[in-house]
Amino acid sequence: MKVAVAGGTGLVGRFVVGQLTEQGDEPVVLARSRGIDLISGEGVEAALRGCDAVIDVSNVLTSKRAAAERFFGTATQHLCEAAAASAVPHLIALSIVGIDRVPLGYYYGKRRQEEVLAAGGVPWTVLRATQFHEFAEQMLARMPGPVAVIPRMLSRPVAAAEVATELVNLLEKGPQGFATDIAGPEDLYVADMARRVLRRRGQRRPVLSFRLPGKLGSGLAHGGLVPTGPFTAGRQTFEEYLGELPVG
C-alpha cells in the first residue's frame, strides 16, 4: 500500500513510517520539511495522488484553544479535501482519550479535528490514545527553572510505538469511525512519572503537584483522561520505558 503520513517526522510519525517501510508498504511523508504544508494546503493534493490511505499524526504545541482549533481544523480540512480530490478511500487520525470530558484548550482542537474529519466526506477512522510515556519528560522540558510544577493528572501512559502499530493495523480493517481506544497497562499520576524520569536522569529537581480548579482540575485528577470502556491494552510499562532512557 502507498500510505501518506501527515506529521511523519514527529514522535509517532517516525514509528508509523518505520513500520510501514518494514512491512513493504510505501510511506509518503507529509511535512513542511518535504515541501508540504497542511495549513496553507500547499503540496497536499499532489502528495496524496495514488495513495491508498492517509494516517494523520500531525501536531501543534499550544495550550490555547483558538490556536489548537485553528491548526487541527485547517489541517484536517485540507487533508479531507485533498483526499477526496485524489480518491483516497481511507483517512485515519490519531486523537486523545477523554478530550470530550476534560475542557483543556488543546483538547478543543482535537475535538475540532474529529468533527471536521467526520464531516469531510472521506471514509474515516479515529484512534484515541492516552498520553505517551514521553509525556512526563515533555512537561518537564516546558517548565524551565529549579522546580517543576505539574497539575494533578491521572493518566494511563502507553508506548508511542504501540500506538503506531495500532494505527498501521487499522489500514487492513478499513474505515470504522471511532476505533477502540488504546491505553497503557497501568494508571499513573504524571507528577510521579516526572519524578521517576528525574531520578533516572540523576537530576535533583523538585516536582510539585497541585489540582487545578473547576471542571478542568477535576477531570485531570479523577480519571477524565483514562478509558471508561473497553480499550486495547499496550504492553510496555512505564518502568520498562524508563529502563531504555540514558542514565544521567
C-alpha beads as a LAMMPS data file, in Angstrom:
LAMMPS data file: protein, C-alpha beads

248 atoms
247 bonds

1 atom types
1 bond types

-500.0 500.0 xlo xhi
-500.0 500.0 ylo yhi
-500.0 500.0 zlo zhi

Masses

1 110.0

Atoms # bond

1 1 1 0.000 0.000 0.000
2 1 1 1.006 3.592 -0.563
3 1 1 0.214 5.496 2.637
4 1 1 0.546 9.216 3.272
5 1 1 1.686 10.028 6.821
6 1 1 0.838 13.554 7.956
7 1 1 3.307 14.504 10.671
8 1 1 5.592 11.689 9.608
9 1 1 8.669 13.335 11.106
10 1 1 7.217 13.532 14.653
11 1 1 7.346 11.078 17.557
12 1 1 4.559 8.725 16.467
13 1 1 5.002 9.565 12.798
14 1 1 8.532 8.190 12.724
15 1 1 7.306 4.909 14.194
16 1 1 4.468 4.743 11.658
17 1 1 6.822 5.399 8.739
18 1 1 9.273 2.809 10.046
19 1 1 6.623 0.128 10.451
20 1 1 5.149 0.780 7.017
21 1 1 8.596 0.506 5.477
22 1 1 9.401 -2.710 7.359
23 1 1 6.251 -4.438 6.102
24 1 1 6.879 -3.427 2.493
25 1 1 4.439 -0.542 2.186
26 1 1 5.346 2.841 0.697
27 1 1 5.059 5.745 3.150
28 1 1 4.715 9.291 1.813
29 1 1 5.741 11.780 4.499
30 1 1 3.671 14.966 4.637
31 1 1 5.740 17.611 6.406
32 1 1 6.883 21.158 5.798
33 1 1 10.443 19.873 5.550
34 1 1 9.242 17.936 2.469
35 1 1 7.565 20.991 0.952
36 1 1 4.057 20.036 2.083
37 1 1 2.152 22.459 4.315
38 1 1 -1.050 21.249 5.958
39 1 1 -2.064 24.761 6.991
40 1 1 -1.698 26.510 3.636
41 1 1 -2.596 23.327 1.773
42 1 1 0.481 23.643 -0.434
43 1 1 1.501 20.312 -1.954
44 1 1 -1.068 18.216 -0.090
45 1 1 -3.250 17.127 -3.013
46 1 1 -0.258 16.286 -5.178
47 1 1 1.272 14.199 -2.389
48 1 1 -1.944 12.195 -1.929
49 1 1 -2.311 11.176 -5.563
50 1 1 -2.147 7.407 -5.850
51 1 1 -2.271 6.851 -2.087
52 1 1 -4.399 4.074 -0.619
53 1 1 -4.810 5.771 2.765
54 1 1 -3.744 8.669 4.963
55 1 1 -2.585 8.378 8.566
56 1 1 -2.703 11.762 10.307
57 1 1 -0.455 12.126 13.358
58 1 1 0.273 15.822 12.815
59 1 1 0.540 18.006 15.896
60 1 1 0.989 21.534 17.203
61 1 1 2.496 22.667 20.516
62 1 1 -0.036 25.002 22.104
63 1 1 -2.269 25.133 25.147
64 1 1 -4.527 27.819 23.658
65 1 1 -7.941 26.764 22.402
66 1 1 -8.082 29.156 19.442
67 1 1 -4.648 28.139 18.159
68 1 1 -5.392 24.434 18.581
69 1 1 -8.761 24.664 16.850
70 1 1 -7.249 26.689 14.018
71 1 1 -4.423 24.215 13.420
72 1 1 -6.371 20.967 13.655
73 1 1 -9.446 22.328 11.904
74 1 1 -7.467 23.769 8.992
75 1 1 -5.069 20.849 8.608
76 1 1 -7.867 18.279 8.705
77 1 1 -9.970 20.242 6.227
78 1 1 -7.083 20.354 3.771
79 1 1 -6.439 16.627 4.221
80 1 1 -10.109 15.808 3.647
81 1 1 -10.344 17.984 0.544
82 1 1 -7.124 16.585 -0.916
83 1 1 -8.131 13.002 -0.105
84 1 1 -11.500 13.491 -1.796
85 1 1 -9.912 15.061 -4.859
86 1 1 -7.361 12.254 -5.082
87 1 1 -9.916 9.476 -4.413
88 1 1 -8.127 8.258 -1.293
89 1 1 -10.511 5.727 0.301
90 1 1 -9.488 5.921 3.984
91 1 1 -8.304 8.682 6.325
92 1 1 -7.079 7.640 9.794
93 1 1 -6.424 10.200 12.532
94 1 1 -4.831 9.899 15.958
95 1 1 -6.721 11.575 18.783
96 1 1 -6.717 11.509 22.608
97 1 1 -8.765 9.612 25.171
98 1 1 -11.005 11.881 27.221
99 1 1 -10.970 15.039 25.116
100 1 1 -14.753 15.337 25.419
101 1 1 -14.573 15.083 29.220
102 1 1 -11.727 17.490 30.035
103 1 1 -12.078 21.178 28.966
104 1 1 -8.444 21.857 28.074
105 1 1 -7.622 24.276 25.253
106 1 1 -5.556 21.762 23.274
107 1 1 -8.296 19.161 23.558
108 1 1 -10.818 21.503 21.967
109 1 1 -8.512 21.457 18.955
110 1 1 -8.541 17.667 18.854
111 1 1 -12.325 17.690 19.115
112 1 1 -12.422 20.075 16.165
113 1 1 -10.206 17.663 14.239
114 1 1 -12.645 14.802 14.856
115 1 1 -15.637 16.956 13.837
116 1 1 -14.046 18.058 10.559
117 1 1 -12.962 14.510 9.763
118 1 1 -16.446 13.107 10.377
119 1 1 -17.996 15.741 8.098
120 1 1 -15.247 15.642 5.466
121 1 1 -16.821 13.181 3.041
122 1 1 -13.935 10.670 3.119
123 1 1 -14.358 7.308 4.921
124 1 1 -12.540 7.694 8.224
125 1 1 -11.247 6.142 11.418
126 1 1 -10.225 7.855 14.667
127 1 1 -7.950 6.134 17.157
128 1 1 -7.941 7.743 20.582
129 1 1 -4.851 7.055 22.704
130 1 1 -3.768 8.019 26.195
131 1 1 -0.614 10.059 26.849
132 1 1 2.669 8.547 25.720
133 1 1 5.449 7.507 28.095
134 1 1 7.375 10.548 26.850
135 1 1 4.688 12.935 28.131
136 1 1 6.180 13.481 31.591
137 1 1 9.587 14.398 30.204
138 1 1 7.963 16.721 27.677
139 1 1 6.172 18.518 30.509
140 1 1 9.437 18.892 32.420
141 1 1 11.067 20.420 29.347
142 1 1 8.286 23.019 29.068
143 1 1 8.832 24.165 32.665
144 1 1 12.346 25.582 32.945
145 1 1 13.567 26.528 36.386
146 1 1 14.664 24.819 39.585
147 1 1 11.183 23.491 40.444
148 1 1 8.691 21.732 38.157
149 1 1 5.028 22.444 38.900
150 1 1 2.729 19.854 37.330
151 1 1 -1.077 19.731 37.645
152 1 1 -2.539 16.656 39.308
153 1 1 -3.239 14.487 36.297
154 1 1 -4.093 10.798 36.171
155 1 1 -3.041 9.006 33.010
156 1 1 -2.553 5.502 31.678
157 1 1 0.645 6.017 29.649
158 1 1 1.209 3.976 26.520
159 1 1 4.216 3.355 24.298
160 1 1 4.257 5.541 21.183
161 1 1 5.492 2.592 19.133
162 1 1 2.471 0.522 20.188
163 1 1 0.131 3.331 19.155
164 1 1 1.880 3.443 15.781
165 1 1 1.382 -0.311 15.400
166 1 1 -2.336 0.057 16.097
167 1 1 -2.620 2.858 13.524
168 1 1 -0.940 0.700 10.889
169 1 1 -3.168 -2.270 11.789
170 1 1 -6.229 -0.099 11.143
171 1 1 -5.261 0.100 7.473
172 1 1 -6.336 -3.507 6.957
173 1 1 -9.575 -3.123 8.934
174 1 1 -10.962 -0.352 6.758
175 1 1 -12.938 2.737 7.815
176 1 1 -14.849 2.249 11.064
177 1 1 -15.455 5.658 12.619
178 1 1 -14.233 5.549 16.197
179 1 1 -11.933 2.604 16.759
180 1 1 -11.378 1.000 20.158
181 1 1 -9.249 3.262 22.374
182 1 1 -5.660 2.292 23.149
183 1 1 -4.084 2.824 26.560
184 1 1 -1.149 1.598 28.599
185 1 1 -1.119 -1.172 31.210
186 1 1 -1.244 0.958 34.396
187 1 1 -2.723 4.145 35.852
188 1 1 -0.087 6.679 36.956
189 1 1 -0.064 10.300 38.037
190 1 1 2.014 12.442 35.692
191 1 1 3.847 14.174 38.553
192 1 1 5.012 10.769 39.834
193 1 1 6.119 9.866 36.319
194 1 1 8.125 13.101 36.176
195 1 1 9.838 12.318 39.492
196 1 1 10.836 8.895 38.197
197 1 1 12.220 10.439 34.999
198 1 1 14.318 12.877 37.037
199 1 1 15.675 10.078 39.225
200 1 1 16.598 8.108 36.119
201 1 1 18.349 11.177 34.724
202 1 1 20.158 11.769 38.008
203 1 1 18.590 15.194 38.493
204 1 1 17.609 16.560 41.930
205 1 1 14.789 18.798 40.759
206 1 1 11.709 19.016 42.993
207 1 1 8.315 18.321 41.435
208 1 1 5.267 19.981 42.963
209 1 1 1.774 18.778 42.103
210 1 1 -1.480 20.643 42.603
211 1 1 -5.078 20.288 41.496
212 1 1 -6.339 22.868 39.037
213 1 1 -9.685 24.458 39.914
214 1 1 -13.076 23.639 38.442
215 1 1 -14.129 21.045 35.921
216 1 1 -10.698 21.030 34.283
217 1 1 -8.908 20.163 37.512
218 1 1 -11.485 17.544 38.438
219 1 1 -11.268 15.896 35.028
220 1 1 -7.485 15.761 35.049
221 1 1 -7.227 14.480 38.610
222 1 1 -10.035 11.951 38.639
223 1 1 -9.588 9.879 35.512
224 1 1 -11.012 12.038 32.752
225 1 1 -8.056 11.044 30.559
226 1 1 -8.255 7.281 31.041
227 1 1 -10.647 4.945 29.194
228 1 1 -14.079 4.373 30.703
229 1 1 -14.965 1.486 28.412
230 1 1 -13.194 -1.303 26.508
231 1 1 -9.718 -0.481 25.214
232 1 1 -6.740 -2.108 23.579
233 1 1 -4.085 -2.506 26.267
234 1 1 -0.487 -1.644 25.490
235 1 1 2.154 -3.936 26.923
236 1 1 5.172 -1.763 27.761
237 1 1 5.123 -0.431 31.325
238 1 1 6.459 2.976 32.271
239 1 1 9.245 1.292 34.237
240 1 1 10.300 -0.618 31.117
241 1 1 10.292 2.657 29.189
242 1 1 12.481 4.290 31.852
243 1 1 14.938 1.412 31.527
244 1 1 15.554 2.446 27.920
245 1 1 16.495 6.032 28.858
246 1 1 20.141 7.018 29.278
247 1 1 21.209 7.250 32.911
248 1 1 22.103 10.828 33.869

Bonds

1 1 1 2
2 1 2 3
3 1 3 4
4 1 4 5
5 1 5 6
6 1 6 7
7 1 7 8
8 1 8 9
9 1 9 10
10 1 10 11
11 1 11 12
12 1 12 13
13 1 13 14
14 1 14 15
15 1 15 16
16 1 16 17
17 1 17 18
18 1 18 19
19 1 19 20
20 1 20 21
21 1 21 22
22 1 22 23
23 1 23 24
24 1 24 25
25 1 25 26
26 1 26 27
27 1 27 28
28 1 28 29
29 1 29 30
30 1 30 31
31 1 31 32
32 1 32 33
33 1 33 34
34 1 34 35
35 1 35 36
36 1 36 37
37 1 37 38
38 1 38 39
39 1 39 40
40 1 40 41
41 1 41 42
42 1 42 43
43 1 43 44
44 1 44 45
45 1 45 46
46 1 46 47
47 1 47 48
48 1 48 49
49 1 49 50
50 1 50 51
51 1 51 52
52 1 52 53
53 1 53 54
54 1 54 55
55 1 55 56
56 1 56 57
57 1 57 58
58 1 58 59
59 1 59 60
60 1 60 61
61 1 61 62
62 1 62 63
63 1 63 64
64 1 64 65
65 1 65 66
66 1 66 67
67 1 67 68
68 1 68 69
69 1 69 70
70 1 70 71
71 1 71 72
72 1 72 73
73 1 73 74
74 1 74 75
75 1 75 76
76 1 76 77
77 1 77 78
78 1 78 79
79 1 79 80
80 1 80 81
81 1 81 82
82 1 82 83
83 1 83 84
84 1 84 85
85 1 85 86
86 1 86 87
87 1 87 88
88 1 88 89
89 1 89 90
90 1 90 91
91 1 91 92
92 1 92 93
93 1 93 94
94 1 94 95
95 1 95 96
96 1 96 97
97 1 97 98
98 1 98 99
99 1 99 100
100 1 100 101
101 1 101 102
102 1 102 103
103 1 103 104
104 1 104 105
105 1 105 106
106 1 106 107
107 1 107 108
108 1 108 109
109 1 109 110
110 1 110 111
111 1 111 112
112 1 112 113
113 1 113 114
114 1 114 115
115 1 115 116
116 1 116 117
117 1 117 118
118 1 118 119
119 1 119 120
120 1 120 121
121 1 121 122
122 1 122 123
123 1 123 124
124 1 124 125
125 1 125 126
126 1 126 127
127 1 127 128
128 1 128 129
129 1 129 130
130 1 130 131
131 1 131 132
132 1 132 133
133 1 133 134
134 1 134 135
135 1 135 136
136 1 136 137
137 1 137 138
138 1 138 139
139 1 139 140
140 1 140 141
141 1 141 142
142 1 142 143
143 1 143 144
144 1 144 145
145 1 145 146
146 1 146 147
147 1 147 148
148 1 148 149
149 1 149 150
150 1 150 151
151 1 151 152
152 1 152 153
153 1 153 154
154 1 154 155
155 1 155 156
156 1 156 157
157 1 157 158
158 1 158 159
159 1 159 160
160 1 160 161
161 1 161 162
162 1 162 163
163 1 163 164
164 1 164 165
165 1 165 166
166 1 166 167
167 1 167 168
168 1 168 169
169 1 169 170
170 1 170 171
171 1 171 172
172 1 172 173
173 1 173 174
174 1 174 175
175 1 175 176
176 1 176 177
177 1 177 178
178 1 178 179
179 1 179 180
180 1 180 181
181 1 181 182
182 1 182 183
183 1 183 184
184 1 184 185
185 1 185 186
186 1 186 187
187 1 187 188
188 1 188 189
189 1 189 190
190 1 190 191
191 1 191 192
192 1 192 193
193 1 193 194
194 1 194 195
195 1 195 196
196 1 196 197
197 1 197 198
198 1 198 199
199 1 199 200
200 1 200 201
201 1 201 202
202 1 202 203
203 1 203 204
204 1 204 205
205 1 205 206
206 1 206 207
207 1 207 208
208 1 208 209
209 1 209 210
210 1 210 211
211 1 211 212
212 1 212 213
213 1 213 214
214 1 214 215
215 1 215 216
216 1 216 217
217 1 217 218
218 1 218 219
219 1 219 220
220 1 220 221
221 1 221 222
222 1 222 223
223 1 223 224
224 1 224 225
225 1 225 226
226 1 226 227
227 1 227 228
228 1 228 229
229 1 229 230
230 1 230 231
231 1 231 232
232 1 232 233
233 1 233 234
234 1 234 235
235 1 235 236
236 1 236 237
237 1 237 238
238 1 238 239
239 1 239 240
240 1 240 241
241 1 241 242
242 1 242 243
243 1 243 244
244 1 244 245
245 1 245 246
246 1 246 247
247 1 247 248
